[in-house]
Amino acid sequence: MRRHMKAYREIEKADSNEARHVLMKLQGLYLFMGLAGGIFNPYINPILVAQGFSSKETGFIMAFGTLISIILQPIWGIMVDKFKKTRFVLVLSLLVPALLAYFYNIEVYIILILIYTLCTIFQVTQIPVADSYAVTAAKAANTSYGMIRLFGSLGTGLGGFAAGIYLSQFSIHMLWLPFLVFNVLSAILASTLPRQTSISSSSVTFSVGLARLLRNRTFLLFLIGCFLVNQTLTAFNSFFVISFQMAGGSVAMTGTALLLASITNVPSMLVAAFILRKWGHERTMLLAAGAYMLRWGIQWLWPTPEVMIGIQVLHGLSFGFFYIAAVEYVASVTGREMQATGQSLFNMVFAGLGGIVGNMLNGYLLDSGGPSLMYLACTISAALGAFILFFVSRQARTQQSLN
């Protein structure tokens, strides 16, 4: 009996050590992914504008690329769910955009549409697959998803700040180089992860899982609310650098604003587990949606560089809380057997459809009425999203009272 207990403890200890190793690898992966994205992604629009294209034209490039990536996303779901190629898909999603980034310097509109579309097709699966690893690893290591995701926010903040320093010495057309380096480092780390997560071992196919989720009316309301809130984030992700410079901000100050925004995600990720336990997923999302309204509303009323820098302290309370709560809400609603499908559907709406509409709409509004008009529209959209999420929260409380 003693021998069996000793063997059991040794197995348990080995599993615990393995879980910690995977956790550390994922924290490093999110850090490098954040550095790559923080350095390059906020400057894609300025790179294109520097080549003579308008915000409307660059908005179309981004919207078209995102649309095609949404149409093709089920292929990634099939590769993960049916063929168990989780790690391979993640490595591919890191390397292909890194190798194509140099070609953003080509001043031909059709080619730029093609390059952005190809990059987005591969990048669109990056977060859902990495998140599926992170959710599994967090549970195995007895910690929260936020303790992994915060490394991504830290990397994004440092990357944005580093980009401001880098651009004071080099041309914006050289940003592809650090992006390539950090993505290659990310791919190396990703290649050392387990072949697949327990989530990718789903017994439910992507199409069957998708049909089940779309019949869930509360989940549909959740997706609509997420879309209305997150389409506003393109005002920051895609157009902040341009709108900030239109308001009189410098390149160096841009890096400071991006750093401040991402660094505020770190404390949000650290306290997210406590807030979620105390308030629940739905009420936390509602709080974050309110922070989005405040964030855009203040920039609508006072679109000055100083205000646009200072207001970034709300990034963690808005995006940080919202994203963590939404990912964990999807995990709780879909269960283990449909989690890969649920996270993919959420990402298709949250980042995909939200990105398409946000890039087209905010690019048009920025060209037509400047930062004030864009931020007014974002305030209204976030308010509508919060209104819908209020009903999701109320339904959840009603369900809890019945149980």
C-alpha positions as CSV (number, residue, x, y, z in Angstrom):
1,M,0.0,0.0,0.0
2,R,2.8,2.4,1.0
3,R,4.6,1.6,-2.3
4,H,1.5,2.4,-4.3
5,M,1.0,5.7,-2.4
6,K,4.7,6.6,-3.0
7,A,4.3,5.8,-6.7
8,Y,1.1,7.9,-6.9
9,R,2.8,10.9,-5.2
10,E,5.8,10.6,-7.6
11,I,3.4,10.6,-10.6
12,E,1.5,13.6,-9.2
13,K,4.8,15.5,-8.6
14,A,6.0,14.7,-12.2
15,D,2.6,16.0,-13.5
16,S,2.9,19.1,-11.4
17,N,6.5,19.8,-12.7
18,E,5.4,19.2,-16.3
19,A,2.4,21.7,-15.8
20,R,4.8,24.3,-14.4
21,H,7.2,23.9,-17.3
22,V,4.4,24.3,-19.9
23,L,3.1,27.3,-17.9
24,M,6.5,29.0,-18.1
25,K,6.8,28.2,-21.8
26,L,3.4,29.8,-22.5
27,Q,4.3,32.9,-20.4
28,G,7.4,33.3,-22.6
29,L,5.4,32.7,-25.7
30,Y,2.9,35.4,-24.8
31,L,5.7,37.8,-23.9
32,F,7.4,37.3,-27.3
33,M,4.1,37.4,-29.2
34,G,3.2,40.6,-27.3
35,L,6.6,42.2,-28.2
36,A,6.1,41.3,-31.9
37,G,2.6,42.7,-32.0
38,G,3.3,45.8,-29.9
39,I,6.2,46.7,-32.2
40,F,4.5,46.2,-35.5
41,N,0.7,46.1,-35.4
42,P,-0.1,49.7,-34.3
43,Y,2.1,50.9,-37.1
44,I,0.7,49.0,-40.0
45,N,-1.7,51.8,-40.8
46,P,1.0,54.5,-40.5
47,I,3.3,52.4,-42.8
48,L,0.5,52.4,-45.4
49,V,-0.4,56.1,-44.9
50,A,3.3,57.0,-45.3
51,Q,3.1,55.4,-48.7
52,G,0.3,57.9,-49.7
53,F,-2.8,55.9,-48.9
54,S,-5.8,57.5,-47.0
55,S,-7.3,56.1,-43.8
56,K,-10.3,54.9,-45.8
57,E,-8.1,53.0,-48.2
58,T,-6.1,51.4,-45.4
59,G,-9.3,50.6,-43.5
60,F,-10.5,48.7,-46.6
61,I,-7.3,46.7,-46.8
62,M,-7.7,45.6,-43.2
63,A,-11.4,45.0,-43.5
64,F,-11.0,42.9,-46.7
65,G,-8.2,40.8,-45.1
66,T,-10.2,40.2,-42.0
67,L,-13.3,39.1,-44.0
68,I,-11.3,36.5,-46.0
69,S,-9.7,35.2,-42.8
70,I,-13.1,34.7,-41.2
71,I,-14.4,32.8,-44.2
72,L,-11.3,30.5,-44.1
73,Q,-11.1,30.2,-40.3
74,P,-13.2,26.9,-40.2
75,I,-10.2,25.3,-42.0
76,W,-8.1,26.0,-39.0
77,G,-10.8,24.6,-36.8
78,I,-10.8,21.4,-38.8
79,M,-7.0,21.1,-38.6
80,V,-7.1,21.5,-34.8
81,D,-10.2,19.4,-34.0
82,K,-10.1,16.7,-36.6
83,F,-6.4,16.3,-37.5
84,K,-5.0,17.3,-34.1
85,K,-2.4,19.7,-35.6
86,T,-2.6,22.2,-32.7
87,R,1.1,22.9,-32.3
88,F,1.7,22.9,-36.1
89,V,-1.0,25.5,-36.7
90,L,0.3,27.7,-33.9
91,V,3.9,27.7,-35.3
92,L,2.6,28.3,-38.8
93,S,0.5,31.3,-37.6
94,L,3.7,32.9,-36.2
95,L,6.1,32.3,-39.0
96,V,4.1,33.2,-42.1
97,P,3.2,36.8,-41.0
98,A,6.8,37.3,-39.9
99,L,8.2,36.3,-43.3
100,L,5.7,38.4,-45.2
101,A,6.0,41.6,-43.1
102,Y,8.8,43.1,-45.2
103,F,6.5,43.2,-48.2
104,Y,4.3,45.9,-46.6
105,N,6.9,48.3,-48.1
106,I,5.7,47.6,-51.6
107,E,3.7,50.6,-52.9
108,V,1.2,48.7,-54.9
109,Y,-2.4,48.7,-53.5
110,I,-3.5,45.3,-54.8
111,I,-0.3,43.6,-53.5
112,L,-0.7,45.3,-50.1
113,I,-4.3,43.9,-49.9
114,L,-2.9,40.4,-50.8
115,I,-0.1,40.7,-48.2
116,Y,-2.3,41.9,-45.4
117,T,-4.9,39.2,-46.3
118,L,-2.3,36.4,-46.2
119,C,-0.9,37.6,-42.9
120,T,-4.4,37.9,-41.3
121,I,-5.4,34.4,-42.5
122,F,-2.6,32.9,-40.5
123,Q,-2.7,35.4,-37.6
124,V,-6.5,34.9,-37.0
125,T,-5.9,31.5,-35.5
126,Q,-2.9,32.5,-33.4
127,I,-4.9,33.8,-30.3
128,P,-7.6,31.0,-30.2
129,V,-5.0,28.3,-30.4
130,A,-2.6,29.9,-27.9
131,D,-5.6,30.6,-25.6
132,S,-6.7,27.0,-25.7
133,Y,-3.2,26.0,-24.6
134,A,-3.3,28.7,-21.9
135,V,-6.7,27.7,-20.5
136,T,-5.6,24.1,-20.2
137,A,-2.2,24.9,-18.7
138,A,-3.7,27.3,-16.2
139,K,-6.0,24.6,-14.9
140,A,-3.2,22.0,-14.7
141,A,-0.9,24.4,-12.8
142,N,-3.8,25.5,-10.5
143,T,-3.6,29.2,-11.6
144,S,-5.7,31.6,-13.7
145,Y,-5.6,32.2,-17.4
146,G,-4.8,35.9,-16.6
147,M,-1.5,34.9,-15.1
148,I,-0.4,33.8,-18.6
149,R,-2.2,36.5,-20.6
150,L,-0.6,39.3,-18.6
151,F,2.8,38.4,-20.2
152,G,1.2,39.2,-23.5
153,S,0.1,42.6,-22.3
154,L,3.5,43.3,-20.8
155,G,5.2,42.4,-24.1
156,T,2.7,44.5,-26.1
157,G,3.4,47.6,-23.8
158,L,7.2,47.1,-24.0
159,G,7.0,46.5,-27.7
160,G,5.0,49.7,-28.3
161,F,7.4,51.8,-26.2
162,A,10.4,50.1,-28.0
163,A,8.9,50.9,-31.4
164,G,8.8,54.6,-30.5
165,I,12.6,54.5,-29.6
166,Y,13.3,52.4,-32.7
167,L,11.5,54.9,-35.0
168,S,13.6,57.8,-33.6
169,Q,16.6,56.0,-35.1
170,F,15.3,54.1,-38.1
171,S,12.7,54.4,-40.8
172,I,9.1,53.1,-40.2
173,H,9.7,50.9,-43.2
174,M,12.3,48.9,-41.1
175,L,9.8,47.8,-38.4
176,W,9.5,44.4,-40.1
177,L,12.9,43.4,-38.8
178,P,12.2,43.3,-35.0
179,F,8.7,41.9,-35.8
180,L,10.5,39.0,-37.6
181,V,12.9,38.4,-34.8
182,F,10.3,38.2,-32.0
183,N,7.9,36.0,-34.1
184,V,10.7,33.6,-34.8
185,L,11.5,33.4,-31.1
186,S,7.8,32.8,-30.4
187,A,7.7,30.0,-33.0
188,I,10.7,28.3,-31.4
189,L,8.9,28.3,-28.0
190,A,5.7,27.2,-29.6
191,S,7.4,24.2,-31.2
192,T,8.4,22.9,-27.6
193,L,4.8,22.8,-26.4
194,P,2.8,19.5,-26.2
195,R,1.5,18.4,-29.6
196,Q,-2.1,19.2,-28.7
197,T,-4.2,20.4,-25.7
198,S,-6.9,18.5,-24.0
199,I,-9.2,21.0,-25.6
200,S,-8.1,20.0,-29.1
201,S,-9.0,16.4,-28.3
202,S,-12.7,17.4,-28.6
203,S,-15.2,14.7,-29.5
204,V,-17.4,17.3,-31.3
205,T,-16.6,18.5,-34.8
206,F,-16.3,22.2,-35.6
207,S,-19.6,22.3,-37.7
208,V,-21.6,20.4,-35.1
209,G,-20.3,22.5,-32.2
210,L,-21.0,25.7,-34.2
211,A,-24.6,24.7,-34.9
212,R,-25.1,24.0,-31.2
213,L,-23.7,27.3,-30.0
214,L,-25.7,29.3,-32.6
215,R,-28.9,27.8,-31.2
216,N,-28.1,29.2,-27.7
217,R,-29.9,32.6,-27.6
218,T,-28.0,33.9,-24.6
219,F,-24.7,33.0,-26.3
220,L,-25.9,34.9,-29.4
221,L,-26.7,38.0,-27.3
222,F,-23.2,37.7,-25.7
223,L,-21.6,37.6,-29.2
224,I,-23.6,40.7,-30.4
225,G,-22.6,42.6,-27.3
226,C,-19.0,41.6,-27.8
227,F,-19.1,42.7,-31.4
228,L,-20.5,46.2,-30.6
229,V,-18.0,46.7,-27.8
230,N,-14.9,45.4,-29.6
231,Q,-15.4,47.0,-33.0
232,T,-14.6,50.2,-31.1
233,L,-11.1,48.8,-30.2
234,T,-9.9,49.4,-33.8
235,A,-10.0,53.1,-32.9
236,F,-7.0,52.2,-30.7
237,N,-5.4,49.2,-32.4
238,S,-5.6,50.5,-36.0
239,F,-6.0,54.2,-35.8
240,F,-4.6,55.5,-32.5
241,V,-1.2,56.3,-34.0
242,I,-2.7,58.4,-36.8
243,S,-5.4,60.1,-34.7
244,F,-2.8,60.9,-32.0
245,Q,-0.6,62.5,-34.5
246,M,-3.6,64.4,-36.1
247,A,-4.2,65.8,-32.6
248,G,-0.6,67.1,-32.4
249,G,1.2,64.1,-30.7
250,S,4.8,63.2,-31.5
251,V,6.2,59.7,-32.4
252,A,8.0,59.5,-29.1
253,M,4.8,60.3,-27.2
254,T,3.0,57.7,-29.2
255,G,5.3,55.0,-27.8
256,T,4.6,56.3,-24.3
257,A,0.8,56.1,-24.8
258,L,1.0,52.5,-26.2
259,L,3.2,51.5,-23.2
260,L,0.8,53.0,-20.7
261,A,-2.2,51.3,-22.3
262,S,-0.6,47.8,-22.3
263,I,1.0,48.1,-18.9
264,T,-2.4,48.8,-17.3
265,N,-3.4,45.3,-18.5
266,V,-0.9,43.7,-16.1
267,P,-2.6,44.7,-12.9
268,S,-6.0,43.9,-14.6
269,M,-4.8,40.4,-15.4
270,L,-3.5,39.9,-11.9
271,V,-6.8,40.8,-10.2
272,A,-9.0,39.4,-12.9
273,A,-9.4,36.0,-11.1
274,F,-10.5,37.7,-7.9
275,I,-13.0,40.0,-9.7
276,L,-14.4,37.1,-11.7
277,R,-15.0,35.1,-8.5
278,K,-16.6,38.0,-6.8
279,W,-18.7,39.5,-9.6
280,G,-18.9,36.7,-12.2
281,H,-18.2,36.8,-15.9
282,E,-21.3,38.7,-17.0
283,R,-21.0,41.6,-14.5
284,T,-17.3,41.9,-15.1
285,M,-17.9,42.3,-18.9
286,L,-20.6,44.9,-18.1
287,L,-18.1,46.9,-15.9
288,A,-15.5,46.7,-18.7
289,A,-18.0,47.9,-21.3
290,G,-18.7,50.9,-19.1
291,A,-15.0,51.6,-19.0
292,Y,-15.0,51.5,-22.8
293,M,-17.8,54.1,-22.9
294,L,-15.8,56.4,-20.5
295,R,-12.6,55.9,-22.5
296,W,-14.0,56.9,-25.8
297,G,-16.4,59.6,-24.4
298,I,-13.5,61.5,-22.8
299,Q,-11.4,61.4,-26.0
300,W,-14.5,62.6,-28.0
301,L,-14.9,65.6,-25.7
302,W,-11.2,66.4,-25.3
303,P,-9.2,65.0,-28.3
304,T,-5.8,66.5,-27.2
305,P,-2.4,64.6,-26.9
306,E,-2.3,64.9,-23.1
307,V,-5.8,63.6,-22.6
308,M,-5.3,60.8,-25.2
309,I,-2.2,59.6,-23.3
310,G,-3.7,59.9,-19.8
311,I,-6.9,58.1,-20.7
312,Q,-5.0,55.0,-21.7
313,V,-5.0,54.0,-18.0
314,L,-8.5,52.7,-18.8
315,H,-7.2,50.2,-21.3
316,G,-6.6,47.5,-18.6
317,L,-10.1,48.1,-17.1
318,S,-11.8,48.1,-20.5
319,F,-9.9,45.6,-22.8
320,G,-8.1,43.7,-20.0
321,F,-11.2,42.8,-17.9
322,F,-13.4,42.4,-20.9
323,Y,-11.2,39.9,-22.8
324,I,-10.4,37.8,-19.7
325,A,-14.0,37.6,-18.7
326,A,-15.2,36.9,-22.2
327,V,-12.7,34.0,-22.8
328,E,-13.5,32.4,-19.5
329,Y,-17.3,32.9,-20.1
330,V,-16.9,31.0,-23.4
331,A,-15.0,28.3,-21.6
332,S,-17.7,28.0,-18.9
333,V,-20.6,28.0,-21.4
334,T,-19.2,25.6,-24.1
335,G,-17.6,23.1,-21.8
336,R,-14.5,21.0,-22.6
337,E,-16.0,19.2,-25.6
338,M,-16.8,22.3,-27.6
339,Q,-14.2,24.8,-26.2
340,A,-12.0,25.0,-29.3
341,T,-15.1,25.7,-31.4
342,G,-16.5,28.2,-28.9
343,Q,-13.2,30.1,-28.7
344,S,-13.0,30.1,-32.5
345,L,-16.5,31.4,-32.9
346,F,-15.9,34.1,-30.2
347,N,-12.7,35.2,-32.0
348,M,-14.5,35.3,-35.4
349,V,-17.0,37.7,-34.0
350,F,-14.8,39.6,-31.4
351,A,-11.7,40.2,-33.5
352,G,-13.0,39.1,-37.0
353,L,-16.3,40.7,-37.6
354,G,-15.5,43.5,-35.1
355,G,-12.3,44.2,-36.9
356,I,-14.0,44.4,-40.4
357,V,-16.7,46.8,-39.3
358,G,-14.4,48.7,-37.0
359,N,-11.7,49.2,-39.6
360,M,-14.1,50.3,-42.3
361,L,-16.2,52.5,-40.1
362,N,-13.5,54.1,-38.0
363,G,-11.3,54.7,-41.1
364,Y,-14.1,56.5,-42.8
365,L,-15.1,58.5,-39.7
366,L,-11.4,59.5,-39.1
367,D,-11.1,60.8,-42.7
368,S,-14.5,62.5,-42.6
369,G,-14.6,64.2,-39.2
370,G,-11.3,63.6,-37.5
371,P,-10.7,61.9,-34.1
372,S,-13.8,63.5,-32.4
373,L,-16.3,62.0,-34.8
374,M,-14.6,58.6,-34.6
375,Y,-14.6,58.6,-30.8
376,L,-18.3,59.7,-30.6
377,A,-19.3,56.7,-32.7
378,C,-17.2,54.4,-30.5
379,T,-18.9,55.8,-27.4
380,I,-22.4,55.1,-28.9
381,S,-21.4,51.6,-30.0
382,A,-19.9,50.7,-26.6
383,A,-23.1,51.9,-24.9
384,L,-25.2,49.7,-27.1
385,G,-23.0,46.7,-26.4
386,A,-23.2,47.4,-22.6
387,F,-27.0,47.5,-23.0
388,I,-27.1,44.0,-24.6
389,L,-24.6,42.6,-22.0
390,F,-26.9,43.9,-19.3
391,F,-29.6,41.5,-20.5
392,V,-27.0,38.6,-20.6
393,S,-26.0,39.4,-17.0
394,R,-29.7,39.5,-16.0
395,Q,-30.4,36.2,-17.6
396,A,-27.4,34.7,-15.8
397,R,-28.7,35.9,-12.4
398,T,-32.1,34.5,-13.2
399,Q,-30.6,31.2,-14.1
400,Q,-28.6,31.1,-10.8
401,S,-31.7,31.9,-8.7
402,L,-33.6,29.0,-10.4
403,N,-30.7,26.6,-9.6
